[in-house]
Amino acid sequence: MTGLRGLAWLLLLQSLGELLSRALSLPFPGPVVGMILLLLALNWPLVREPVAACADFLLAHLSLLFVPVGVGVMTHLSLLGEYGGRLLLVIGLSTLIGLVVTALTLNFLWRKGDAKVR
């Protein structure tokens, strides 16, 4: 039952994010605004505990979420043959850029933390 309450919180916060994004004409998509709301709401145990139970359930069944993607790839193999090289290049470059930005950010935060200690 706790997991269902967590799922309700997730859906409610995503819906609120979508509503805010459209009502205020924000340049961010609704799910991103909803995730920011979720981040703020996780400070309260009333939200945190049910969402944690829901997250545990979703992570335990994460492999099932890849089934629709696999079916989509199988049904569009001709597109993959036509654009596969470009897709591979874009995915590889975006992954590399994400890793570099993460490493630089972590390095910056570690140096900043070391400076506070001294």
C-alpha positions, 0 to 999 in steps of 0.5 A, spaced: 500 500 500 505 504 501 508 503 494 501 505 491 501 512 495 508 513 492 506 512 485 500 517 487 505 522 489 510 521 483 504 522 478 501 528 482 508 531 482 509 530 475 501 533 473 503 539 478 509 540 474 506 539 467 500 544 470 505 549 472 509 549 466 503 550 461 500 555 466 506 559 467 509 558 459 516 555 462 521 553 458 522 547 461 517 541 460 512 539 465 516 532 468 522 536 469 518 541 473 515 535 477 522 532 478 524 539 481 518 539 486 519 532 487 526 534 490 523 539 494 518 534 497 523 529 499 524 533 505 518 530 508 517 523 511 510 523 508 512 523 501 519 520 502 517 514 505 512 512 500 516 514 494 522 510 496 517 504 497 515 505 490 522 506 487 524 500 490 519 496 486 520 500 480 528 498 480 526 491 482 522 491 475 527 495 471 528 490 466 521 490 464 521 497 462 526 496 456 521 491 453 517 497 449 524 499 447 526 493 444 520 492 440 520 499 437 527 497 435 525 491 432 519 494 428 524 500 425 530 496 423 530 499 416 531 506 420 536 503 424 540 501 418 539 507 415 541 512 420 544 507 425 551 510 424 549 517 426 545 514 432 551 511 434 555 517 433 550 521 437 549 517 443 557 516 443 558 523 443 553 525 448 555 520 453 562 522 453 560 529 454 556 527 460 561 523 463 566 529 462 561 534 465 560 530 471 568 529 472 569 536 471 563 538 476 566 533 481 573 535 481 570 542 482 566 540 488 572 536 491 577 542 490 572 547 493 570 542 499 578 541 500 579 549 500 573 549 506 577 544 510 583 548 510 
